[in-house]
Amino acid sequence: MSQRKKFRDKEKKTRRVVKIEVKDNEKRAACIIEFCEESGEFMTELQITAIEYLTKGRVNIHFENEETLLLYRSEIYKLPRKDAELLTAGTYIPQSLYHKLLYEVIGVRAKKRAIYLLEQMDRTKKQLTDKLMCGGYPKICVEEAVAYVERYRYLDDERYARMYVRCGQDKKSMRRITIDLTAKGVAREVIEQALEEEYTADETEKIRQLLEKRHYDYQGRDQKEKQRTYQYLMRRGFHSSDILKVLRAQ
């Protein structure tokens, strides 16, 4: 066994890796630097602890810093041969290659994926973030992808909230819209501004219209049916006072 191999076997057992995030405000990006607490030195290499082959040509590469990078085999094939050959279990790869995989391969793919998802349907920042995280993208790549689409106005929570209010007010109450947008991660002040600018519906008139669509008989309903109707309207987000006002007016 070589001296270098013995040193690395010992190092693997003792060192604990700490991730340090360094922000670059000009590029609006961040860089992860690995630091070994035991040696007190910044690490220039990372060990691949396992390779996991998945379906659809995907490969999970697990590192000693407990991070996992998901690559496609097609992406690996496009790497320079000397880089691709290093992607095997037990191999130490330079930080430069790790960052290349993280930012130039996965990071670029995450941005393209973010644009594609927004082309399919408009989303809030939280919805897009959750969707990318579920896709197995590293957190830092997700953050950069979201920042990228925000910068070019592909993603805009204010625009989303205004459109949601404009299109939803015919079927939903102001409170229901507020609950929905809050669940989608839209900030409270953004929701309030959108409602102030876009919401023009009369809540009591909307209740009457809903009851007409349900062919509600104000006179012929028993107390049990009236209670069910009341609960239905409450679930739609209407205020109790508005519901009772309409029901008692008939």
Buried (B, 14 or more C-beta within 10 A) or exposed (E): EEEEEEEBEEBEEEBEBEEEEEEEEEEEBBBBEBBBEEEEEEBEBBBBBEBEEEEEEBBBBBBBBEBBBBBBEEBBEEBEEEBEEBBEEEBBBBBEBBBBBBBEBBBBBBBEBBBEBBEEEBBBBBBBBBBBEEBBBBEBBBBBBBBBBBEEEBBBBBEBBBBBBBEBBEEBBBBBBBBBBEEBBBBEEBBEBBBEEBBEBEBBEBBBBBBEEEEBEEEEBEEEEEEEBBEBBBEBBBBEEBBEEBBEEE
